[in-house]
């Protein structure tokens, strides 16, 4: 966004730098009015940009609220699981100690029930068998209960591990959202500053227009000058008509590779990164949403998420990659970002800091996060 605003500002300043007095009021007024019209169009574009950024900020904040809520719920879930594990562990220890006491009682006898006395106190063999069976049943029940408790403990530990992984993923997402929010707010501040600059420039142009009008009203406009002015205006209209006719020639669609490497260019400098979005009407995309939309324009469905897109087509080596291939980057997670390779180490994608933009993957951040994962969708 910063680069886009700088270019826009430079265009306006260059436009006003060529406004010395011209031969007639009509020519001066026309040129200034055109500058005012251009300025107003640029203000409208900046207003639209600010609106896009404000919407992106709201969506980001909503996602952040949900993520923080999910983090709190997951932390509570982990705490409850840990409490349950602690209780089961204590129960297992108590049961295990009880069995040990019973075994010690059978071997040496003490204040507890002496199993040997119980057996020897039988009046006949049948009663002896019954008492032995009862003791075995009690001991087996204790052992079975311990096994059940240990199984329950293992299940709780597995749930705890799963919850810990979920919590780590949510914390990673929170970090990414916080960074995204900071970048979007910076873009908005730049856009607001640009709007103020354009508004100030419009006021200057209006003053220049009135000044030129007052100066020319004091002059005597000759018939010859009027004829030259009419001829000049006619020539200008004819040139404009010729230019309009030449620009209306139909554009021939290229093949699928040309479509996917060029159709997204219109969003460069005119879009924002919005988590979970694929909204071309308002210029809002996340990385996988943009790539999915681009390929749809070529009649190709590749799925909506990076996890799905990372399995599509055929995996190729970096030495073989060509324009139109998908390139994946390990950002906050493996295959966390995706773009479309353009050749010469460049790719186009919806980046969180810029919206749709062309980036260099041969150095800096993208080079550090590119691990060689390339998928060919179009053979």
Secondary structure as the mmCIF struct_conf table of DSSP 4:
data_model
#
loop_
_struct_conf.conf_type_id
_struct_conf.id
_struct_conf.beg_label_comp_id
_struct_conf.beg_label_asym_id
_struct_conf.beg_label_seq_id
_struct_conf.end_label_comp_id
_struct_conf.end_label_asym_id
_struct_conf.end_label_seq_id
HELX_RH_AL_P HELX_RH_AL_P1 UNK A 2 UNK A 17
TURN_TY1_P TURN_TY1_P1 UNK A 18 UNK A 18
BEND BEND1 UNK A 23 UNK A 24
HELX_RH_AL_P HELX_RH_AL_P2 UNK A 25 UNK A 108
BEND BEND2 UNK A 111 UNK A 112
HELX_RH_AL_P HELX_RH_AL_P3 UNK A 115 UNK A 120
TURN_TY1_P TURN_TY1_P2 UNK A 121 UNK A 121
BEND BEND3 UNK A 123 UNK A 124
HELX_RH_AL_P HELX_RH_AL_P4 UNK A 125 UNK A 217
TURN_TY1_P TURN_TY1_P3 UNK A 218 UNK A 218
BEND BEND4 UNK A 219 UNK A 219
HELX_RH_AL_P HELX_RH_AL_P5 UNK A 223 UNK A 247
TURN_TY1_P TURN_TY1_P4 UNK A 248 UNK A 248
BEND BEND5 UNK A 249 UNK A 249
HELX_LH_PP_P HELX_LH_PP_P1 UNK A 250 UNK A 253
HELX_RH_AL_P HELX_RH_AL_P6 UNK A 256 UNK A 262
HELX_RH_3T_P HELX_RH_3T_P1 UNK A 263 UNK A 267
TURN_TY1_P TURN_TY1_P5 UNK A 268 UNK A 269
BEND BEND6 UNK A 270 UNK A 270
STRN STRN1 UNK A 272 UNK A 273
TURN_TY1_P TURN_TY1_P6 UNK A 275 UNK A 276
STRN STRN2 UNK A 278 UNK A 279
HELX_RH_3T_P HELX_RH_3T_P2 UNK A 280 UNK A 282
TURN_TY1_P TURN_TY1_P7 UNK A 283 UNK A 283
STRN STRN3 UNK A 284 UNK A 285
HELX_RH_AL_P HELX_RH_AL_P7 UNK A 287 UNK A 297
TURN_TY1_P TURN_TY1_P8 UNK A 298 UNK A 299
BEND BEND7 UNK A 304 UNK A 305
HELX_RH_AL_P HELX_RH_AL_P8 UNK A 306 UNK A 309
TURN_TY1_P TURN_TY1_P9 UNK A 310 UNK A 311
BEND BEND8 UNK A 312 UNK A 313
STRN STRN4 UNK A 314 UNK A 316
TURN_TY1_P TURN_TY1_P10 UNK A 318 UNK A 320
TURN_TY1_P TURN_TY1_P11 UNK A 323 UNK A 324
STRN STRN5 UNK A 326 UNK A 329
BEND BEND9 UNK A 331 UNK A 333
TURN_TY1_P TURN_TY1_P12 UNK A 334 UNK A 335
STRN STRN6 UNK A 337 UNK A 343
TURN_TY1_P TURN_TY1_P13 UNK A 344 UNK A 345
STRN STRN7 UNK A 346 UNK A 351
TURN_TY1_P TURN_TY1_P14 UNK A 352 UNK A 354
STRN STRN8 UNK A 355 UNK A 360
BEND BEND10 UNK A 361 UNK A 363
HELX_RH_AL_P HELX_RH_AL_P9 UNK A 364 UNK A 369
STRN STRN9 UNK A 370 UNK A 376
#
